[in-house]
């Protein structure tokens, strides 16, 4: 459980720093880099009203 919480915090920090995709690839629940990209794209789309504009 600690590892999962740490991973989730890393993803939030990575989003702020522009490295979300790399952080998602570290999760044991994400099977591949391609899946990480798809998850990230879906998360951005689903939360676009709450996120700052990405450049």
The first five atom37 places (N, CA, C, CB, O) and aatype in JSON, in Angstrom:
{
  "aatype": [20, 20, 20, 20, 20, 20, 20, 20, 20, 20, 20, 20, 20, 20, 20, 20, 20, 20, 20, 20, 20, 20, 20, 20, 20, 20, 20, 20, 20, 20, 20, 20, 20, 20, 20, 20, 20, 20, 20, 20, 20, 20, 20, 20, 20, 20, 20, 20, 20, 20, 20, 20, 20, 20, 20],
  "atom_mask": [
    [1, 1, 1, 1, 1],
    [1, 1, 1, 1, 1],
    [1, 1, 1, 1, 1],
    [1, 1, 1, 1, 1],
    [1, 1, 1, 1, 1],
    [1, 1, 1, 1, 1],
    [1, 1, 1, 1, 1],
    [1, 1, 1, 1, 1],
    [1, 1, 1, 1, 1],
    [1, 1, 1, 1, 1],
    [1, 1, 1, 1, 1],
    [1, 1, 1, 1, 1],
    [1, 1, 1, 1, 1],
    [1, 1, 1, 1, 1],
    [1, 1, 1, 1, 1],
    [1, 1, 1, 1, 1],
    [1, 1, 1, 1, 1],
    [1, 1, 1, 1, 1],
    [1, 1, 1, 1, 1],
    [1, 1, 1, 1, 1],
    [1, 1, 1, 1, 1],
    [1, 1, 1, 1, 1],
    [1, 1, 1, 1, 1],
    [1, 1, 1, 1, 1],
    [1, 1, 1, 1, 1],
    [1, 1, 1, 1, 1],
    [1, 1, 1, 1, 1],
    [1, 1, 1, 1, 1],
    [1, 1, 1, 1, 1],
    [1, 1, 1, 1, 1],
    [1, 1, 1, 1, 1],
    [1, 1, 1, 1, 1],
    [1, 1, 1, 1, 1],
    [1, 1, 1, 1, 1],
    [1, 1, 1, 1, 1],
    [1, 1, 1, 1, 1],
    [1, 1, 1, 1, 1],
    [1, 1, 1, 1, 1],
    [1, 1, 1, 1, 1],
    [1, 1, 1, 1, 1],
    [1, 1, 1, 1, 1],
    [1, 1, 1, 1, 1],
    [1, 1, 1, 1, 1],
    [1, 1, 1, 1, 1],
    [1, 1, 1, 1, 1],
    [1, 1, 1, 1, 1],
    [1, 1, 1, 1, 1],
    [1, 1, 1, 1, 1],
    [1, 1, 1, 1, 1],
    [1, 1, 1, 1, 1],
    [1, 1, 1, 1, 1],
    [1, 1, 1, 1, 1],
    [1, 1, 1, 1, 1],
    [1, 1, 1, 1, 1],
    [1, 1, 1, 1, 1]
  ],
  "atom_positions": [
    [[0.83, -1.18, 0.0], [0.0, 0.0, 0.0], [0.88, 1.25, 0.0], [-0.95, -0.01, 1.21], [0.59, 2.22, -0.7]],
    [[1.93, 1.23, 0.78], [2.84, 2.39, 0.83], [3.4, 2.7, -0.55], [3.99, 2.12, 1.82], [3.49, 3.87, -0.94]],
    [[3.78, 1.66, -1.3], [4.34, 1.87, -2.63], [3.3, 2.52, -3.55], [4.82, 0.54, -3.23], [3.65, 3.41, -4.33]],
    [[2.06, 2.11, -3.46], [1.01, 2.68, -4.32], [0.78, 4.14, -3.98], [-0.29, 1.88, -4.17], [0.65, 4.97, -4.89]],
    [[0.72, 4.47, -2.71], [0.53, 5.87, -2.3], [1.71, 6.72, -2.75], [0.35, 5.97, -0.76], [1.53, 7.84, -3.23]],
    [[2.91, 6.2, -2.61], [4.1, 6.91, -3.05], [4.06, 7.15, -4.55], [5.37, 6.14, -2.66], [4.38, 8.24, -5.03]],
    [[3.67, 6.13, -5.29], [3.53, 6.26, -6.75], [2.53, 7.35, -7.11], [3.1, 4.92, -7.37], [2.8, 8.16, -7.99]],
    [[1.38, 7.37, -6.44], [0.36, 8.36, -6.75], [0.84, 9.78, -6.45], [-0.92, 8.07, -5.95], [0.55, 10.71, -7.21]],
    [[1.57, 9.95, -5.38], [2.15, 11.27, -5.08], [3.15, 11.67, -6.15], [2.83, 11.27, -3.69], [3.21, 12.83, -6.56]],
    [[3.94, 10.71, -6.61], [4.91, 10.97, -7.66], [4.22, 11.41, -8.95], [5.77, 9.73, -7.92], [4.7, 12.31, -9.63]],
    [[3.12, 10.78, -9.28], [2.39, 11.15, -10.49], [1.91, 12.6, -10.41], [1.2, 10.21, -10.72], [2.01, 13.34, -11.39]],
    [[1.4, 13.01, -9.26], [0.95, 14.39, -9.1], [2.13, 15.34, -9.24], [0.26, 14.59, -7.73], [2.03, 16.35, -9.94]],
    [[3.23, 15.03, -8.59], [4.42, 15.88, -8.7], [4.94, 15.89, -10.13], [5.52, 15.38, -7.73], [5.4, 16.92, -10.63]],
    [[4.88, 14.76, -10.79], [5.35, 14.67, -12.17], [4.47, 15.48, -13.11], [5.39, 13.21, -12.63], [4.97, 16.09, -14.05]],
    [[3.18, 15.49, -12.84], [2.28, 16.29, -13.68], [2.68, 17.76, -13.61], [0.81, 16.11, -13.24], [2.74, 18.45, -14.63]],
    [[2.95, 18.22, -12.43], [3.35, 19.61, -12.24], [4.66, 19.87, -12.99], [3.51, 19.94, -10.74], [4.84, 20.94, -13.57]],
    [[5.57, 18.92, -12.98], [6.86, 19.08, -13.63], [6.89, 18.6, -15.08], [7.89, 18.36, -12.86], [7.94, 18.66, -15.72]],
    [[5.76, 18.12, -15.59], [5.7, 17.68, -16.98], [6.25, 16.29, -17.24], [6.43, 18.63, -17.82], [6.64, 16.0, -18.37]],
    [[6.3, 15.43, -16.23], [6.86, 14.09, -16.4], [5.87, 12.99, -16.0], [8.13, 13.96, -15.6], [6.28, 11.94, -15.5]],
    [[4.59, 13.24, -16.21], [3.56, 12.28, -15.8], [3.69, 10.94, -16.5], [2.19, 12.84, -16.06], [3.53, 9.9, -15.87]],
    [[3.98, 10.96, -17.78], [4.07, 9.71, -18.53], [5.15, 8.81, -17.94], [4.36, 9.99, -20.01], [4.94, 7.61, -17.77]],
    [[6.31, 9.39, -17.64], [7.39, 8.6, -17.07], [7.0, 8.04, -15.71], [8.67, 9.45, -16.95], [7.32, 6.89, -15.4]],
    [[6.31, 8.83, -14.91], [5.9, 8.36, -13.6], [4.91, 7.21, -13.71], [5.28, 9.52, -12.79], [4.99, 6.24, -12.96]],
    [[3.97, 7.31, -14.66], [2.99, 6.24, -14.82], [3.64, 4.92, -15.22], [1.96, 6.63, -15.86], [3.15, 3.85, -14.87]],
    [[4.73, 4.98, -15.95], [5.39, 3.75, -16.36], [6.0, 3.0, -15.17], [6.47, 4.05, -17.39], [6.34, 1.82, -15.3]],
    [[6.15, 3.66, -14.03], [6.72, 3.02, -12.84], [5.7, 2.21, -12.05], [7.32, 4.07, -11.95], [6.07, 1.41, -11.18]],
    [[4.41, 2.41, -12.33], [3.38, 1.71, -11.57], [3.34, 0.24, -11.94], [2.0, 2.35, -11.81], [3.41, -0.12, -13.11]],
    [[3.22, -0.6, -10.94], [3.11, -2.04, -11.19], [1.74, -2.39, -11.78], [3.34, -2.82, -9.9], [1.56, -3.48, -12.31]],
    [[0.78, -1.46, -11.68], [-0.55, -1.73, -12.23], [-0.67, -1.29, -13.69], [-1.61, -1.03, -11.39], [-1.7, -1.52, -14.31]],
    [[0.36, -0.65, -14.24], [0.36, -0.23, -15.63], [1.28, -1.18, -16.39], [0.84, 1.28, -15.78], [2.48, -1.23, -16.13]],
    [[0.72, -1.95, -17.34], [1.48, -3.03, -17.96], [2.54, -2.62, -18.98], [0.54, -3.93, -18.61], [3.45, -3.4, -19.27]],
    [[2.44, -1.39, -19.53], [3.4, -1.0, -20.57], [3.44, 0.52, -20.71], [3.03, -1.66, -21.92], [2.58, 1.24, -20.19]],
    [[4.46, 0.99, -21.42], [4.56, 2.43, -21.68], [3.4, 2.9, -22.54], [5.9, 2.76, -22.37], [2.89, 4.01, -22.36]],
    [[2.97, 2.07, -23.48], [1.82, 2.42, -24.33], [0.57, 2.58, -23.47], [1.6, 1.34, -25.43], [-0.2, 3.52, -23.66]],
    [[0.35, 1.67, -22.55], [-0.8, 1.76, -21.65], [-0.71, 3.01, -20.78], [-0.9, 0.49, -20.77], [-1.72, 3.66, -20.52]],
    [[0.5, 3.35, -20.33], [0.69, 4.56, -19.53], [0.27, 5.8, -20.31], [2.15, 4.69, -19.07], [-0.38, 6.69, -19.77]],
    [[0.66, 5.86, -21.59], [0.29, 6.99, -22.45], [-1.22, 7.07, -22.61], [0.96, 6.87, -23.82], [-1.79, 8.16, -22.54]],
    [[-1.87, 5.94, -22.82], [-3.32, 5.91, -22.99], [-4.03, 6.34, -21.7], [-3.78, 4.5, -23.4], [-5.01, 7.08, -21.74]],
    [[-3.54, 5.87, -20.57], [-4.11, 6.25, -19.28], [-3.96, 7.75, -19.05], [-3.45, 5.47, -18.13], [-4.9, 8.42, -18.65]],
    [[-2.76, 8.26, -19.31], [-2.51, 9.69, -19.13], [-3.42, 10.52, -20.04], [-1.04, 10.02, -19.42], [-4.0, 11.51, -19.59]],
    [[-3.55, 10.13, -21.29], [-4.43, 10.85, -22.21], [-5.87, 10.85, -21.7], [-4.37, 10.23, -23.62], [-6.55, 11.88, -21.75]],
    [[-6.33, 9.71, -21.22], [-7.69, 9.61, -20.68], [-7.87, 10.47, -19.43], [-8.03, 8.15, -20.37], [-8.89, 11.13, -19.26]],
    [[-6.86, 10.45, -18.55], [-6.94, 11.26, -17.32], [-6.98, 12.76, -17.64], [-5.74, 10.97, -16.41], [-7.75, 13.5, -17.03]],
    [[-6.17, 13.18, -18.59], [-6.16, 14.59, -18.97], [-7.51, 14.99, -19.56], [-5.03, 14.89, -19.98], [-8.06, 16.03, -19.22]],
    [[-8.04, 14.16, -20.44], [-9.34, 14.46, -21.05], [-10.45, 14.51, -20.0], [-9.68, 13.41, -22.11], [-11.28, 15.42, -20.01]],
    [[-10.47, 13.55, -19.1], [-11.52, 13.48, -18.08], [-11.44, 14.62, -17.07], [-11.44, 12.16, -17.34], [-12.45, 14.99, -16.48]],
    [[-10.25, 15.18, -16.88], [-10.06, 16.2, -15.86], [-9.68, 17.56, -16.42], [-9.01, 15.77, -14.9], [-9.2, 18.42, -15.69]],
    [[-9.88, 17.77, -17.72], [-9.42, 19.0, -18.36], [-10.02, 20.26, -17.75], [-9.76, 18.95, -19.82], [-9.38, 21.32, -17.79]],
    [[-11.21, 20.17, -17.19], [-11.82, 21.35, -16.57], [-11.14, 21.74, -15.25], [-13.3, 21.1, -16.32], [-11.31, 22.85, -14.77]],
    [[-10.38, 20.83, -14.69], [-9.74, 21.06, -13.39], [-8.24, 21.28, -13.48], [-10.01, 19.9, -12.49], [-7.61, 21.69, -12.51]],
    [[-7.67, 21.03, -14.65], [-6.22, 21.11, -14.82], [-5.82, 22.42, -15.49], [-5.72, 19.94, -15.65], [-6.59, 23.01, -16.24]],
    [[-4.62, 22.88, -15.2], [-4.13, 24.08, -15.9], [-3.9, 23.74, -17.38], [-2.81, 24.63, -15.25], [-3.69, 22.57, -17.72]],
    [[-3.92, 24.73, -18.22], [-3.69, 24.5, -19.64], [-2.27, 23.99, -19.85], [-3.94, 25.8, -20.46], [-1.31, 24.55, -19.31]],
    [[-2.15, 22.93, -20.62], [-0.85, 22.34, -20.88], [-0.27, 22.91, -22.16], [-0.95, 20.8, -20.97], [-0.97, 23.08, -23.15]],
    [[1.02, 23.21, -22.13], [1.7, 23.71, -23.33], [2.51, 22.62, -23.98], [2.61, 24.9, -22.99], [3.16, 22.86, -25.0]]
  ]
}
